[in-house]
Amino acid sequence: MTESARSDKGVRLARGVQVLFETMGYAAMCEVKLRSRRRVDVMGINDKGHIIVAEVKSGPEDYRADNKWQDYLEFCDQFFFAVAEDFPTDMIPEDQGLIIADDFHAEILRPSTDFKLNAARRKNMTLRFARQAATRLRSIETGQLRQKNLF
């Protein structure tokens, strides 16, 4: 599988994870930048401030090449790997949450450990999420306004 095909598959799986998170009561967003300069694939925040993260793996090669996923654990209350149905799930550590996803939905196959984010980090992550979401919304609105010649 080419890198582009893996990337496209990852984007599609991330959409399915977003749908799952939203049905669980979370506002969800892809590619959220962390203070550490890393980016999580999908992050969700619910009305109580609980933060969940999913690291999407498009295939075994993508998983084997990843040496950063443990860095994400300190930025969430729950962490999941999200993979396609044909992914060899025995590769995923048994102490981590597991989501099976496709382009349209996803399902939790194995629950996550609870990491209990501390209050200062939770506030920082909530603000980062909100600011990134607002910036993305503004760029979408600006693009739409330009298309309609209203800007």
C-alpha positions in Angstrom: 0.0 0.0 0.0 1.4 3.4 -0.9 1.9 6.1 1.7 -0.9 8.1 0.0 -3.3 5.1 0.1 -2.4 4.6 3.8 -3.1 8.3 4.5 -6.4 8.2 2.7 -7.4 5.1 4.6 -6.4 6.8 7.9 -8.5 9.8 7.0 -11.5 7.6 6.3 -11.1 5.6 9.5 -10.7 8.8 11.5 -14.1 9.9 10.2 -15.7 6.7 11.5 -14.0 7.3 14.9 -15.4 10.9 14.9 -18.9 9.5 14.4 -18.4 7.1 17.3 -17.2 9.8 19.6 -20.1 12.1 18.7 -22.6 9.3 19.4 -20.9 8.9 22.8 -21.6 12.6 23.5 -18.2 14.1 22.6 -17.3 17.0 20.4 -14.7 15.4 18.1 -11.9 16.8 15.9 -9.1 15.3 13.9 -5.4 16.3 13.9 -5.4 18.2 17.3 -2.0 19.8 18.1 -0.6 19.1 21.5 1.7 21.3 23.6 4.5 18.8 22.8 4.1 19.7 19.1 2.7 16.3 18.3 -0.8 15.8 16.8 -3.4 13.3 17.9 -5.4 11.7 15.1 -8.8 12.1 16.8 -9.7 13.9 20.0 -13.1 14.2 21.7 -14.2 16.3 24.7 -17.6 15.8 26.4 -19.6 18.2 28.5 -17.8 17.2 31.7 -14.4 17.9 30.1 -13.5 14.2 29.8 -10.9 13.8 27.0 -10.6 10.8 24.8 -8.0 10.2 22.0 -7.7 7.7 19.2 -4.6 7.0 17.3 -5.6 5.7 13.9 -3.5 3.0 12.2 -4.1 2.4 8.6 -2.2 -0.9 8.6 0.5 -3.0 10.3 3.3 -1.0 8.6 1.8 2.2 10.0 1.6 0.7 13.5 5.2 -0.6 13.3 6.5 2.8 12.2 4.9 4.6 15.2 7.1 5.2 18.1 5.2 8.2 19.6 1.8 6.9 20.6 2.8 6.6 24.3 3.5 10.3 24.4 -0.3 10.9 24.0 -1.2 9.1 27.2 -0.5 12.1 29.4 -2.9 14.3 27.4 -6.1 12.3 27.7 -8.4 10.4 30.1 -8.8 7.5 27.7 -6.7 6.3 24.8 -7.6 4.0 21.9 -6.0 2.6 18.8 -8.5 2.7 15.9 -8.0 0.2 13.1 -9.9 -1.4 10.2 -11.6 -4.7 10.6 -8.9 -6.5 8.7 -6.1 -5.2 10.9 -4.3 -8.0 13.0 -5.4 -6.8 16.4 -3.0 -9.0 18.2 -0.4 -6.3 17.3 -2.1 -3.8 19.6 -1.0 -3.9 23.3 -3.7 -5.6 25.3 -3.6 -2.8 27.9 -4.7 -0.2 25.4 -8.2 0.5 24.2 -9.2 -0.7 20.7 -11.7 0.6 18.2 -12.6 -1.1 14.9 -13.6 1.6 12.4 -14.6 2.1 8.8 -15.5 5.1 6.7 -18.8 5.7 8.4 -18.8 4.4 12.0 -16.7 2.6 14.6 -17.1 0.4 17.6 -15.2 0.0 20.8 -13.8 -3.6 20.9 -11.8 -3.2 24.0 -12.2 -0.4 26.6 -9.4 2.0 27.5 -7.5 2.3 30.8 -8.6 5.4 32.7 -5.6 7.8 32.8 -7.2 10.6 35.0 -5.9 13.8 33.4 -4.8 16.3 36.0 -6.8 19.6 36.3 -4.1 21.9 34.8 -3.5 19.6 31.8 -7.2 19.3 31.3 -7.7 23.0 31.2 -4.8 23.4 28.8 -6.1 20.7 26.5 -9.6 22.1 26.6 -8.4 25.5 25.6 -6.2 24.1 22.8 -9.1 22.1 21.5 -11.4 25.2 21.5 -8.9 27.5 19.9 -8.0 25.1 17.2 -11.7 24.4 16.5 -12.4 28.2 16.4 -9.5 28.8 14.0 -10.7 26.0 11.7 -14.2 27.3 11.7 -13.1 30.8 10.9 -11.0 29.6 8.0 -14.0 27.7 6.7 -16.3 30.7 7.1 -13.7 33.0 5.4 -13.4 30.5 2.5 -17.2 30.3 2.1 -17.6 34.1 2.3 -14.9 34.5 -0.4 -16.7 32.0 -2.6 -20.0 34.0 -2.3 -18.1 37.3 -2.9 -19.4 38.5 0.5 -15.9 39.1 2.0 
